[in-house]
């Protein structure tokens, strides 16, 4: 193997640049030429790439976002364009491809594997919803970013006798909401995976008020409903004045924390090692503190579950 390529696909996540750096420098150190495709699969289809040097990835380890940019590609979902992409890679002599992204990006990578391209996935998504890896790149940073905002809101809530409903990211998964909820001491955490009762939530707010709590906090994953919708449905908040805060895309931005930088660096090197050892359709996965390789298809064939002990902890500690 002499040439490999790398792209970032789907939503950006803090730490993606650290993964790009690790892949590039690990590969160059092993005598490979590295191609960086811009804008994910869109750039691959448009043949928009540049050869990356070790200096090109210098100074990017602490930058958020991705220097290769990212995009979602509707075209790449069609077999015609998947064929074209594989043909182009073969024409350029690119034998291996590292895809940094989520399960949707990995499904696209698997299609290229079927067409004779060696592919390795590096899980990069703040949602942490990729099965068979304990952590995904960007998750820890997103949690810390959201938690910092929530701690500031706590100060305001206690000063004004308010209930804050804070909406965090997580369309299909509640990993961010759950960890932020536990770490912020929220009275309730609402996630897509666990049904909730509006009546019981009302009762909890009333009980908190009777116990003398001067403020209250609900952490809501966006996949459940919007924070404004929850405020409207609640109506009776037990006497608290309700306020809504939507954290939105600030959770994706900013400099990655040390955990994400180290994880991304380990996974990037793991991806290059896998390609050079002849593996394909595998994913770098963090399992019990070690980065290992698992089948790429596990990312969508299996489901990652929330920690039930953490869910219980929210209830136990919110009295």
HELIX and SHEET records of a PDB file:
HELIX    1   1 UNK A   16  UNK A   29  1                                  14    
HELIX    2   2 UNK A   40  UNK A   46  1                                   7    
HELIX    3   3 UNK A   75  UNK A   77  5                                   3    
HELIX    4   4 UNK A   79  UNK A   91  1                                  13    
HELIX    5   5 UNK A  103  UNK A  114  1                                  12    
HELIX    6   6 UNK A  139  UNK A  160  1                                  22    
HELIX    7   7 UNK A  175  UNK A  184  1                                  10    
HELIX    8   8 UNK A  198  UNK A  210  1                                  13    
HELIX    9   9 UNK A  227  UNK A  234  1                                   8    
HELIX   10  10 UNK A  248  UNK A  251  5                                   4    
HELIX   11  11 UNK A  258  UNK A  276  1                                  19    
HELIX   12  12 UNK A  298  UNK A  301  1                                   4    
HELIX   13  13 UNK A  308  UNK A  317  1                                  10    
SHEET    1   A 7 UNK A  49  UNK A  52  0                                        
SHEET    2   A 7 UNK A  33  UNK A  37 -1                                        
SHEET    3   A 7 UNK A   3  UNK A   8  1                                        
SHEET    4   A 7 UNK A  96  UNK A 101  1                                        
SHEET    5   A 7 UNK A 118  UNK A 123  1                                        
SHEET    6   A 7 UNK A 282  UNK A 287  1                                        
SHEET    7   A 7 UNK A 290  UNK A 295 -1                                        
SHEET    1   B 4 UNK A 188  UNK A 190  0                                        
SHEET    2   B 4 UNK A 216  UNK A 221  1                                        
SHEET    3   B 4 UNK A 162  UNK A 168  1                                        
SHEET    4   B 4 UNK A 241  UNK A 246  1                                        
END                                                                             
